[in-house]
Amino acid sequence: MRRTMMKSKLHRARVTDANLDYEGSLTIDAQLMELGDILPYEQVRVYNVSTGARFETYAIEGSRGTGDICLNGAAARMGAPGDLIIIVTYADYEEEEARRHTPRVVLLDERNKPKKPELVQSCRP
């Protein structure tokens, strides 16, 4: 049996821009994508803490080190600059692999910079 598990998340990112006239997607600072193990064009789910909106789109790489998180196209209707969001990726794992899997979690501060010196923490209790 395969199980779908959380692979990674950027926790409490702050939306920095919304661009309705873009073809669509979510722009994420390239450094944050790397820390969160998110590839360009990978599907992401976005949970807007500020409004309760939930949606799927795909990630595109933004400028490294800027902290940019931009809602593009239709996603721009799902939030606004200043909103807090959680960006999550999921992956399918075989049963045994799923039981050993530990998601990558990057906790962000108000400027979308990683909070912890080690940058990533485990979700395991």
C-alpha positions as YAML, in Angstrom:
chain: A
units: angstrom
residues:
- id: 1
  name: MET
  ca: [0.00, 0.00, 0.00]
- id: 2
  name: ARG
  ca: [1.17, 3.53, -0.75]
- id: 3
  name: ARG
  ca: [0.43, 6.42, 1.59]
- id: 4
  name: THR
  ca: [0.37, 10.12, 0.81]
- id: 5
  name: MET
  ca: [2.41, 11.95, 3.43]
- id: 6
  name: MET
  ca: [3.44, 15.56, 4.00]
- id: 7
  name: LYS
  ca: [6.87, 15.89, 2.38]
- id: 8
  name: SER
  ca: [7.66, 19.46, 3.43]
- id: 9
  name: LYS
  ca: [6.23, 22.80, 4.43]
- id: 10
  name: LEU
  ca: [7.11, 26.46, 4.73]
- id: 11
  name: HIS
  ca: [5.27, 27.41, 7.90]
- id: 12
  name: ARG
  ca: [3.74, 30.87, 8.37]
- id: 13
  name: ALA
  ca: [5.15, 32.53, 5.29]
- id: 14
  name: ARG
  ca: [3.97, 36.09, 4.77]
- id: 15
  name: VAL
  ca: [2.57, 36.99, 1.34]
- id: 16
  name: THR
  ca: [4.68, 39.83, -0.07]
- id: 17
  name: ASP
  ca: [2.78, 40.46, -3.33]
- id: 18
  name: ALA
  ca: [-0.23, 39.40, -5.40]
- id: 19
  name: ASN
  ca: [-0.18, 39.68, -9.19]
- id: 20
  name: LEU
  ca: [-3.54, 38.96, -10.83]
- id: 21
  name: ASP
  ca: [-2.20, 39.61, -14.35]
- id: 22
  name: TYR
  ca: [0.30, 36.75, -14.24]
- id: 23
  name: GLU
  ca: [-0.41, 33.39, -15.92]
- id: 24
  name: GLY
  ca: [-0.67, 31.64, -12.56]
- id: 25
  name: SER
  ca: [1.32, 29.98, -9.78]
- id: 26
  name: LEU
  ca: [3.09, 30.87, -6.54]
- id: 27
  name: THR
  ca: [6.47, 32.61, -6.64]
- id: 28
  name: ILE
  ca: [8.70, 31.50, -3.76]
- id: 29
  name: ASP
  ca: [12.17, 32.80, -2.88]
- id: 30
  name: ALA
  ca: [14.65, 30.26, -4.38]
- id: 31
  name: GLN
  ca: [16.41, 29.83, -1.02]
- id: 32
  name: LEU
  ca: [13.12, 28.94, 0.68]
- id: 33
  name: MET
  ca: [12.30, 26.48, -2.11]
- id: 34
  name: GLU
  ca: [15.66, 24.80, -1.53]
- id: 35
  name: LEU
  ca: [15.23, 24.67, 2.25]
- id: 36
  name: GLY
  ca: [11.68, 23.35, 1.82]
- id: 37
  name: ASP
  ca: [12.68, 20.74, -0.79]
- id: 38
  name: ILE
  ca: [10.33, 22.30, -3.39]
- id: 39
  name: LEU
  ca: [11.23, 22.07, -7.07]
- id: 40
  name: PRO
  ca: [10.20, 24.57, -9.75]
- id: 41
  name: TYR
  ca: [6.75, 23.62, -11.10]
- id: 42
  name: GLU
  ca: [6.09, 21.21, -8.22]
- id: 43
  name: GLN
  ca: [2.49, 21.12, -7.02]
- id: 44
  name: VAL
  ca: [1.96, 22.91, -3.72]
- id: 45
  name: ARG
  ca: [-1.03, 23.32, -1.47]
- id: 46
  name: VAL
  ca: [-1.48, 26.67, 0.18]
- id: 47
  name: TYR
  ca: [-3.39, 27.22, 3.42]
- id: 48
  name: ASN
  ca: [-4.14, 30.88, 4.14]
- id: 49
  name: VAL
  ca: [-4.05, 31.30, 7.93]
- id: 50
  name: SER
  ca: [-5.40, 34.86, 7.64]
- id: 51
  name: THR
  ca: [-8.52, 34.06, 5.57]
- id: 52
  name: GLY
  ca: [-9.04, 30.29, 5.76]
- id: 53
  name: ALA
  ca: [-8.69, 29.93, 1.96]
- id: 54
  name: ARG
  ca: [-7.12, 26.68, 0.74]
- id: 55
  name: PHE
  ca: [-5.92, 26.04, -2.81]
- id: 56
  name: GLU
  ca: [-3.48, 24.16, -5.03]
- id: 57
  name: THR
  ca: [-1.08, 25.62, -7.55]
- id: 58
  name: TYR
  ca: [2.55, 25.13, -8.56]
- id: 59
  name: ALA
  ca: [5.75, 26.77, -7.38]
- id: 60
  name: ILE
  ca: [8.01, 28.98, -9.45]
- id: 61
  name: GLU
  ca: [11.41, 30.18, -8.36]
- id: 62
  name: GLY
  ca: [11.76, 33.77, -7.18]
- id: 63
  name: SER
  ca: [14.89, 35.79, -6.48]
- id: 64
  name: ARG
  ca: [17.17, 34.13, -3.90]
- id: 65
  name: GLY
  ca: [17.30, 35.68, -0.44]
- id: 66
  name: THR
  ca: [14.49, 38.20, -0.97]
- id: 67
  name: GLY
  ca: [11.83, 36.44, 1.10]
- id: 68
  name: ASP
  ca: [9.39, 36.92, -1.79]
- id: 69
  name: ILE
  ca: [6.13, 34.99, -1.65]
- id: 70
  name: CYS
  ca: [3.85, 36.16, -4.49]
- id: 71
  name: LEU
  ca: [0.37, 34.88, -5.33]
- id: 72
  name: ASN
  ca: [0.02, 34.93, -9.13]
- id: 73
  name: GLY
  ca: [-2.94, 34.68, -11.51]
- id: 74
  name: ALA
  ca: [-6.07, 33.15, -10.00]
- id: 75
  name: ALA
  ca: [-4.17, 32.51, -6.74]
- id: 76
  name: ALA
  ca: [-3.96, 36.30, -6.31]
- id: 77
  name: ARG
  ca: [-7.68, 36.19, -5.46]
- id: 78
  name: MET
  ca: [-6.97, 33.79, -2.58]
- id: 79
  name: GLY
  ca: [-4.97, 36.20, -0.45]
- id: 80
  name: ALA
  ca: [-3.30, 39.57, -0.16]
- id: 81
  name: PRO
  ca: [0.08, 40.98, 0.85]
- id: 82
  name: GLY
  ca: [0.52, 40.57, 4.59]
- id: 83
  name: ASP
  ca: [-1.50, 37.34, 4.84]
- id: 84
  name: LEU
  ca: [0.11, 34.44, 6.66]
- id: 85
  name: ILE
  ca: [0.15, 31.20, 4.67]
- id: 86
  name: ILE
  ca: [1.43, 27.65, 4.99]
- id: 87
  name: ILE
  ca: [2.91, 26.12, 1.82]
- id: 88
  name: VAL
  ca: [2.84, 22.31, 1.83]
- id: 89
  name: THR
  ca: [4.07, 19.55, -0.48]
- id: 90
  name: TYR
  ca: [2.99, 15.91, -0.30]
- id: 91
  name: ALA
  ca: [4.48, 12.73, -1.74]
- id: 92
  name: ASP
  ca: [3.51, 9.07, -2.02]
- id: 93
  name: TYR
  ca: [5.56, 6.57, -0.05]
- id: 94
  name: GLU
  ca: [5.52, 2.81, 0.25]
- id: 95
  name: GLU
  ca: [4.21, 1.62, 3.64]
- id: 96
  name: GLU
  ca: [7.62, 0.92, 5.19]
- id: 97
  name: GLU
  ca: [9.12, 4.15, 3.86]
- id: 98
  name: ALA
  ca: [6.11, 6.14, 5.11]
- id: 99
  name: ARG
  ca: [6.60, 4.80, 8.64]
- id: 100
  name: ARG
  ca: [10.23, 6.06, 8.63]
- id: 101
  name: HIS
  ca: [9.53, 9.34, 6.82]
- id: 102
  name: THR
  ca: [10.14, 12.66, 8.58]
- id: 103
  name: PRO
  ca: [8.79, 15.76, 6.83]
- id: 104
  name: ARG
  ca: [10.98, 18.81, 6.33]
- id: 105
  name: VAL
  ca: [9.53, 21.85, 8.12]
- id: 106
  name: VAL
  ca: [10.90, 25.37, 7.74]
- id: 107
  name: LEU
  ca: [9.58, 27.83, 10.33]
- id: 108
  name: LEU
  ca: [9.62, 31.41, 9.04]
- id: 109
  name: ASP
  ca: [9.73, 34.76, 10.79]
- id: 110
  name: GLU
  ca: [7.78, 37.91, 9.83]
- id: 111
  name: ARG
  ca: [10.29, 38.65, 7.01]
- id: 112
  name: ASN
  ca: [10.15, 35.09, 5.59]
- id: 113
  name: LYS
  ca: [13.55, 34.21, 7.00]
- id: 114
  name: PRO
  ca: [14.09, 30.82, 8.67]
- id: 115
  name: LYS
  ca: [13.68, 31.14, 12.47]
- id: 116
  name: LYS
  ca: [16.00, 28.42, 13.66]
- id: 117
  name: PRO
  ca: [19.76, 28.31, 13.15]
- id: 118
  name: GLU
  ca: [19.38, 24.73, 11.90]
- id: 119
  name: LEU
  ca: [16.68, 26.06, 9.50]
- id: 120
  name: VAL
  ca: [14.67, 22.85, 9.48]
- id: 121
  name: GLN
  ca: [12.92, 20.87, 12.18]
- id: 122
  name: SER
  ca: [11.31, 17.50, 12.41]
- id: 123
  name: CYS
  ca: [7.59, 16.93, 12.87]
- id: 124
  name: ARG
  ca: [8.16, 13.66, 14.74]
- id: 125
  name: PRO
  ca: [7.05, 13.73, 18.39]
...
